[in-house]
């Protein structure tokens, strides 16, 4: 104590150092400190507990090089995958590097540690070892859960794929025999109602086959097994073919339907079957959800970026903005009295979205209840082949 009762600086520093030492020993983090002269200044209890075999070599005041030599001689260093001997120790000491190649390591008792080496301003070295066992266990649990979920998804997809193939065989027979009955190839049926029954069987079979095909396509996309059969596709010809398929339904529903492609219409580098299915799904939905007296339009135009926008617009029942993500999700069904009046699996739009994204493009949906929906297939510029545009006579189909 000094004359005025205050503690001497040396005593205060000693007390502060002792306090810091007790705090480090109470810490769960392993701490090793080398001073600027590379001599061990601190090795706390947690570090000694983590590495009990190393503890005898970590005596205060020892040089870091000597500690590394002892660990090397004891077979505790170097880590796997690095060279051994004096060169390795020289580089660790001269470059002030940590003696590990991977900051994470597992102890013999199963615990995991993450090490870190920091150079302090005065030239000393701070080495810390943090127990990350809980974090690693959580990480492993998540990986196992993800693996299990992926395995379950694969099993579900394989089952769905196999089942759809199994269903197609008897269904094709139903369609074929109903067609024969309708054609009366072996003579007249007698009662005309039998022909209507056969037509109903055929119609129901076609609808069931379309569901099976959608399920199979969705299963392939979910499993990542779909590959594009890319080729040069006559876009105008595809649009005209879809228009012919849709026109009868539109007329039956008293819907004004027409197609107008802004000339010149380019060819596309695409999967022809998928391109046709995308447009057919969008056009079928538009006709299905448009009441009599409404309109359905198919239009196409080049974009400013050199891509191509193929649009199907209707004046049907539409949907709220919040319902669009539901419609784009597999098996999503819009909760609407008008929508519930129509059959569907909820796979049409999700399939279109998957197919256009497989082509590197996007599906854009804009809709308002009671006003209608505009669906746009946006193809990127790399899919547009402008070196040979279709003849002008093919640009518009009615």
ABEGO torsion letter per residue (X at the ends): XBAAGBBBAAAAAAAAAAAAAAAAAABABBBBBBBAAGBBABBBAAAAAABAAAAAABBBGBBAAAAAAAAAAAGAOBBBGBBBEAAAAAAAAAAGBBABABABBBBAAGBBBBBBBBBBAAGBBBBBBBBAAAAAAAAAAAAAAAAAAAAAAAAAAAAAAAAAAAAAAAAAAAAAAAAAAAAGAAEBAGBAAAAAAAAAAAAAAAAAAAAAAAAAAAAAAAAGABBBBBBBBBAAAAAAAAAAAAAAAAAAAGBBBBBBBBOBBBBBBBBAAAAAAAAAAAAAAAAAABBBGBBBBBBBBBBAAGBBBBBBBBABAEBBAAAAAAAABBGBBBBBAAAAABBEAGAAAAAAAAAAAAAGBBBBBBBBBGAEBBBBBBBBAAABBAABBBBAAAABBX
